[in-house]
Amino acid sequence: MIYNFTEEDIKFVERAIELKRKGFYIDSMQLTEHYNRILNKHVNNTTCGSCMRQRIGELEGALNNYKQKIQNEAISSPKDNVPEVEVDNAKEEENKELTEAEIMKERMAKVRAARKNQK
């Protein structure tokens, strides 16, 4: 399944998961908007607690699948065709506040750019 994750969606889902684990909920209208857009569904808004938990759970699963797919794409590429990408450790230290998804996205962009330059 293809998920329509944007950087904003990733941050939203991570925040929703965090709040759910603490026993709180994110705004139901925002949850429904993100849920419908990411999962290509057309459900109505709800304030039902168990329904919201279920939606957050589905979004969490979709996000995990999305992250795994990105990671697998990076790993499964033939090593001969993947140029080495230098990692600026100083920059990584500065960006510790970035979420895991943002860091992964930045690294994938570097790999794609290096592949493009290699061709």
Secondary structure by P-SEA (a helix, b strand, c coil): ccccccaaaaaaaaaaaaaaaacccccaaaaaaaaaaaacccccccccaaaaaaaaaaaaaaaaaaaaaaaaaaaacccccccbbbbaaaaaaaaccccaaaaaaaaaaaaaaaaaaac
